[in-house]
Every structure is written in C-alpha cells, then in structure tokens.
Amino acid sequence: MNEDRHDAPITPDTVAAEEMNAAAEEIARLRSDLVRLAAEFDNYRKGVAREREIYREKALDEAVLALLPVYDALQRALHAHEGEEQGSAVREGLIQLQRLVQEELKRLGCVGYDSVNKPFDPLYHEALFAEETDVERNVILDEFERGFTRNGRVVRPAKVKVSLGRPGGVRG
C-alpha cells in the first residue's frame, strides 16, 4: 500500500461547504449580472427618451416650417389690401386668418424677430441684397421675409438687404 497518500476522506460536511461556496459564488455572479443589466436598461430607457424628444422637436420644427409660407402669404395679401377702408370684408378676413396663424405659431413656441436697423448677424439673417448707402456698414436696411426662432433656435433666418456703407468709402 502507498503510505504517502494524504487524501482526506470526503465527509458530508466538506461536500456541503464546497456546494455552499459554489452557490454563493453563483449568487454573487448573478447579482452582479442583474445590477449590470439594470444599469444597461436604465441607460437604454434614457437614450430612447432623448431620441423621442429629438424626434418631437424635429416634428414641431417641420410643422412651423409648413405654417411659415401661409404666414408670409397672409402678410403679402394684407400688404396688397393696405389701402382699403378699415371695415373691408376681405381685409378683416385676412386679419383674422393672420391672427389664427400667429396664435398657432406661438402655441408651437415660434417667435418672429425684427431685423430692420439692426446689425447683420449670419446666424439670424440671410443677405439677399447689399447696397451702398449713407447708413453704417452691415446694418439691415430692409426685410423681405421675417425670421423666426423656436425655443431659442433659428427655424428660419430673416431674408434681408444689408448696407455696404457710404459709396466710395473704405471697405473692410
């Protein structure tokens, strides 16, 4: 017989302890996996919410952009009927329609801004024409289409005519 053998006999206590250690390790691993999955799901949920908000904002911007040509057409029609008397049915109808469109634009968070006699800003203005005048350089002389912002962002820049400064003056 081999007397150098140092094997301890397997007892029920040894088996139970090994099984308990294995079970504890498995529980710890599963708990770690559960915490990781919960964090991943929370990040996914937040990402979907951010994406949904981006799509919502884009849809509202598109709705505003669809209404702006109607607003512009009403402005031109009112300008064309400017000389008519105050009680004119056509003029009153146009004014009511314009108010409805303005209310809807406001409900969508859209605000128009004035540009005439203000400095040209390429973030807010699109220069269609430039003209030499006695007015200071880069000052807006006329506005062809009104600019609009929505929640602090430019939805449509104003289309404007800009001063180049005095004729024959120093250009910079």
Secondary structure as the mmCIF struct_conf table of DSSP 4:
data_model
#
loop_
_struct_conf.conf_type_id
_struct_conf.id
_struct_conf.beg_label_comp_id
_struct_conf.beg_label_asym_id
_struct_conf.beg_label_seq_id
_struct_conf.end_label_comp_id
_struct_conf.end_label_asym_id
_struct_conf.end_label_seq_id
TURN_TY1_P TURN_TY1_P1 GLU A 3 ASP A 4
HELX_LH_PP_P HELX_LH_PP_P1 ASP A 7 ILE A 10
HELX_RH_AL_P HELX_RH_AL_P1 PRO A 12 ALA A 80
TURN_TY1_P TURN_TY1_P2 HIS A 81 GLY A 83
BEND BEND1 GLU A 84 GLU A 84
TURN_TY1_P TURN_TY1_P3 GLN A 86 GLY A 87
HELX_RH_AL_P HELX_RH_AL_P2 ALA A 89 ARG A 107
TURN_TY1_P TURN_TY1_P4 LEU A 108 GLY A 109
STRN STRN1 CYS A 110 TYR A 113
TURN_TY1_P TURN_TY1_P5 VAL A 116 ASN A 117
BEND BEND2 LYS A 118 LYS A 118
STRN STRN2 PRO A 119 PRO A 119
TURN_TY1_P TURN_TY1_P6 PRO A 122 TYR A 124
STRN STRN3 HIS A 125 GLU A 132
BEND BEND3 ASP A 134 VAL A 135
HELX_LH_PP_P HELX_LH_PP_P2 GLU A 136 GLU A 136
TURN_TY1_P TURN_TY1_P7 ARG A 137 ASN A 138
STRN STRN4 VAL A 139 VAL A 139
STRN STRN5 ILE A 140 GLU A 145
STRN STRN6 GLY A 147 ARG A 150
TURN_TY1_P TURN_TY1_P8 ASN A 151 GLY A 152
STRN STRN7 ARG A 153 ARG A 156
HELX_LH_PP_P HELX_LH_PP_P3 PRO A 157 PRO A 157
STRN STRN8 ALA A 158 GLY A 165
BEND BEND4 ARG A 166 ARG A 166
TURN_TY1_P TURN_TY1_P9 PRO A 167 GLY A 168
#
